[in-house]
Amino acid sequence: MAKIIVKQVRSKINRPQDQKRTLESLGLKKMNQVVEHEATPQILGMVRKVSHLISVEEVN
């Protein structure tokens, strides 16, 4: 399974509670924090939900 690197690039201040919880469930608690995940359908759905707050790169 492919891996992706997710980085929070925008603040979660003034965002709906569900978007804040999605960022936390991805493991992002601070700005510019980077986490690595498997590209499962569940993770990709969370990434799609907060795509305006994060940047995503695929790892080979």
N, C-alpha and C positions, 0 to 999 in steps of 0.2 A: 504494500500500500504506500502511496506517495505521502511525503511529509510536507507540511507548510509551515512557514514562519510568519507569525502574526505580531504586528507592532502597533501599539496605540499611538496615534498621531494627533488626535483631537481630544479635548477635555469632555468628561461626562457630566460636567456641571450644566444645569438647566436641561437635562435630558429626561425622558420618561423613565419611571422606575424599572420597567421591563428591560430597557436598553442597558441601564446600570447593572442589573443582575446578569444580563448576558455577558457583559464585559468581565464581570467577576467570575462567572463560570468558565470563561475562556482562560482565566488566570491573570487577567490584566487589572492591576490595582492602581498603577501610577502612569503618568504620561511617559512616553518613550520606552516603556517596558516591552521586552520581546519574549515571546514564548513559542515553543515548537509543538505542533500537534500532528497526529495522523489525519489524513484527509478523508475522514469518514463522513457519511451523509449528515450525521448529527452535528458535527463540527462545522461543516460547510454551510448548514442552515443557520447556525449562530453567526458565522462570518457574514453571511448575506444580510442578516438582520441589522448588524452594526457596521456595515461596509463603509459608511460615511465617516466613521470615527477611527478606522484602522487602515493599515496597509498590509498586503498579503504577498508573500513570495513563495514560490514552489522550490523545494530542495530536491536535488537529484540523488 
